[in-house]
Amino acid sequence: MQTPSTDSAAAVAAARTVLIPEILDLEDVAYWLRCSRAHARALMRARVIPKRHIGRRWLVTRAALLRALETPTPHIVPGGRRDE
């Protein structure tokens, strides 16, 4: 059985072998994380995944997404609450 840190490391390693675009929007982040748009938005609002605002769009670099996957964080639920 893998531990959460091992799962995270495996996810990061897998992400590096797949062709993730250099710049991702909210839809892309949700797709690559295999989560809902609401959950991806909650992660971005909580600054777990750093974002940039360009007009009305939220953009994330591939490097920022991979760094966020490598960093242990509290569980974030949609609505921006932290589930400790």
C-alpha positions in Angstrom: 0.0 0.0 0.0 1.3 3.5 -0.9 1.4 6.3 1.6 -0.1 9.7 0.7 3.4 11.2 0.1 4.3 8.2 -2.2 1.0 8.8 -4.1 1.8 12.4 -4.5 5.3 11.7 -5.7 3.9 9.1 -8.1 1.4 11.7 -9.4 4.2 14.3 -10.0 6.4 11.8 -11.8 3.5 10.7 -14.0 2.6 14.4 -14.7 6.2 15.0 -15.9 6.0 12.2 -18.4 2.7 13.5 -19.9 2.6 16.5 -22.1 1.0 19.0 -19.9 0.6 22.5 -21.6 2.9 25.2 -20.3 -0.1 27.5 -19.4 -3.3 26.1 -18.0 -6.7 27.7 -17.3 -9.2 26.6 -14.7 -10.7 23.9 -17.0 -7.2 22.5 -17.7 -6.3 22.4 -14.0 -9.5 20.5 -13.2 -8.8 18.1 -16.1 -5.2 17.3 -15.1 -6.1 17.0 -11.4 -9.1 14.9 -12.3 -11.3 17.0 -10.0 -14.3 19.3 -10.5 -14.0 22.9 -11.6 -15.3 23.9 -8.1 -12.5 22.0 -6.4 -9.8 23.3 -8.7 -11.2 26.8 -8.1 -11.1 26.2 -4.3 -7.5 25.2 -4.6 -6.6 28.3 -6.6 -8.6 30.6 -4.2 -6.8 29.1 -1.2 -3.5 29.7 -3.0 -2.6 26.0 -2.9 -2.1 26.4 -6.6 -0.7 29.8 -7.5 -2.6 31.6 -10.3 -2.5 34.8 -12.3 -5.5 36.8 -13.5 -5.5 37.8 -17.1 -8.7 39.6 -17.8 -11.4 37.3 -16.3 -9.3 34.1 -16.8 -7.3 32.4 -14.1 -4.0 31.0 -15.5 -1.5 28.6 -13.9 1.9 27.6 -15.2 2.8 23.9 -15.5 5.7 24.5 -13.1 3.4 26.0 -10.5 1.0 23.1 -10.7 3.7 20.6 -10.3 5.2 22.5 -7.3 1.7 22.5 -5.7 1.5 18.7 -6.2 4.8 18.3 -4.4 3.9 20.5 -1.5 1.9 18.9 1.4 -1.2 20.9 2.1 -4.4 20.6 4.2 -7.4 19.1 2.5 -9.3 21.9 0.7 -13.0 21.5 0.0 -15.1 23.5 -2.5 -16.1 26.8 -1.0 -12.6 27.5 0.1 -12.8 25.8 3.6 -9.9 23.9 4.9 -10.9 20.5 6.2 -8.2 19.9 8.9 
